[in-house]
Amino acid sequence: MSEKVKPYKAKISAETLKRWNGCIRVWDTPRSAVEGAEVVDTIKEPIAVTVMEVQKDMMYGTTPQRYKITYGDKEGWVLADAIAVSE
């Protein structure tokens, strides 16, 4: 279950991209590929994004698992480890 949040800025940094072998997958829904989600884009360069929704851990409900982001004219879901909150 996802929760809409007040939009806030975040980023996909060069360091994050390096950890993810240079490619962050953007999904159409906050599900896994096994559950039927499809990759709608890939991010291969550092970029600023806006977080619009958060899907939290199903068991504890406090830890974000996925974020719905917008960037340019695109949007989709990424794993929580893929972004960092801008300061």
N, C-alpha and C positions, 0 to 999 in steps of 0.2 A: 504494500500500500504506500502510495506517495503522498507527500504533503506540500502544498504550494507554500512558498516562502516569499517574503519581501525580497525582490530581486537585489542581488549584490554582486559585486565584481570579484572575479577570481582569475586565475591564469593557468595555462599549461606551459610550464617552463622548459628550458633546454635540458635542465637536470632531470626533470620528470621524463621527458622524451628519451633521454639516454637510458634511464632505468627500464623503459618499455621498448627497448630496441628500436627507437626512432619512430614509433607509430602508435597513436592512440586511436582506438576504434570508437566510432560514434554509432550508437544503436538506436533503432526506432522506438523501442519500448524499454521499460526498466526490468527486463527479463534476461535470461541467458539464451544462448543460441539453442541449447537443448529444449528450452521452453518455447522456441519459435521466434525469437528476436532476430532481426536482420541488421547487418551493418549498412548504414546509410551514408557514411563518410569516414575518412581517415584524416587525422591531423598529424602532420609531419614537421611542422615548424612551431616555435613558441608563439602563443597567441593569447590575447585577453578574451575572456568569456564572461557571460552573465549567468549566474545560477538562478533558475526559476522555480524548480521543485527539488525535493529531496526524498529519496526512498531510504528509509531506515532499516536497520537490522530487524528481521522478523522475530527473533527470540527476545532481544532485550529492548528494542524500540528506541534506543538512544544514539547508536552509532550509525552514521550515514553509510550506506552501501553504494548508492548511485546518485548522481546529480543530473538533472535535466538542464542543459545549457543552451544558450543562444550565442552565436558568433557570426558576424556578417549577416547574411540573410538565411543562415542555416540554424537548425536546432536538432537536438537529440540527447541521448543519455550516455554518460560515461561512468566508469567505475570511480568511486570516491578517491582512490589512490592516484588517479590521473590528474587531479587539479590541486592547486594551492590557493588559499584565500589571499587576495591582494591586501597589502597593508598601506 
